[in-house]
Amino acid sequence: MTEFDRKVEEASARFNRSVANISETLEKETKELVTYLNDEVVPAVRTHSSKALRTAAGKLSEFADFLEAQRKGS
């Protein structure tokens, strides 16, 4: 084996280790992100969405009452 071939193999091995490490880190971080989204973000969005819908429903009810009062007053 020539010196050049040995250096190419060493560089290739270092590169493969780097890619494996990056891949492992990405997998770990992705799992943590999915867990965070499922445990924290989704419940908060559901809670705030239902509160927003209830508020909107109340305001629409008030607006309907206002329109009825205006129609009766005319």
C-alpha positions as CSV (number, residue, x, y, z in Angstrom):
1,M,0.0,0.0,0.0
2,T,1.3,3.4,-0.9
3,E,1.5,6.4,1.4
4,F,-1.2,8.1,-0.6
5,D,-3.6,5.1,-0.3
6,R,-3.0,5.0,3.4
7,K,-3.7,8.7,3.8
8,V,-6.9,8.4,1.7
9,E,-8.1,5.4,3.9
10,E,-7.4,7.4,7.1
11,A,-9.2,10.4,5.8
12,S,-12.1,8.3,4.7
13,A,-12.3,6.6,8.1
14,R,-12.2,10.0,9.9
15,F,-14.9,11.3,7.6
16,N,-17.1,8.2,8.2
17,R,-16.7,8.6,12.0
18,S,-17.7,12.2,11.7
19,V,-20.8,11.4,9.7
20,A,-21.7,8.6,12.1
21,N,-21.3,11.0,15.1
22,I,-23.4,13.7,13.4
23,S,-26.0,11.2,12.5
24,E,-26.2,9.9,16.0
25,T,-26.5,13.4,17.4
26,L,-29.2,14.3,14.9
27,E,-31.2,11.2,15.8
28,K,-31.0,12.1,19.5
29,E,-31.9,15.7,19.1
30,T,-34.8,14.8,16.8
31,K,-36.2,12.4,19.4
32,E,-35.9,15.1,22.1
33,L,-37.7,17.6,19.8
34,V,-40.5,15.3,19.1
35,T,-40.9,14.5,22.8
36,Y,-40.9,18.2,23.6
37,L,-43.5,19.0,20.9
38,N,-45.8,16.1,22.1
39,D,-45.4,16.9,25.8
40,E,-45.4,20.7,25.9
41,V,-46.5,22.3,22.7
42,V,-49.4,20.2,21.6
43,P,-51.3,20.4,24.9
44,A,-50.7,24.1,25.1
45,V,-52.0,24.7,21.6
46,R,-55.1,22.6,22.4
47,T,-55.7,24.5,25.6
48,H,-55.3,27.9,24.0
49,S,-57.3,26.9,20.9
50,S,-60.3,25.9,22.9
51,K,-60.1,29.0,25.0
52,A,-60.0,31.1,21.8
53,L,-63.0,29.3,20.3
54,R,-65.0,29.8,23.5
55,T,-64.1,33.5,23.5
56,A,-65.0,33.8,19.8
57,A,-68.3,32.0,20.4
58,G,-69.2,34.4,23.2
59,K,-68.4,37.5,21.1
60,L,-70.5,36.1,18.2
61,S,-73.4,35.5,20.6
62,E,-73.1,39.1,21.8
63,F,-73.0,40.3,18.2
64,A,-76.1,38.2,17.3
65,D,-77.9,39.7,20.3
66,F,-76.9,43.2,19.1
67,L,-78.2,42.5,15.6
68,E,-81.5,41.3,16.9
69,A,-81.8,44.3,19.1
70,Q,-81.1,46.6,16.2
71,R,-83.7,44.8,14.0
72,K,-86.3,45.0,16.7
73,G,-85.6,48.7,17.3
74,S,-86.1,49.6,13.6
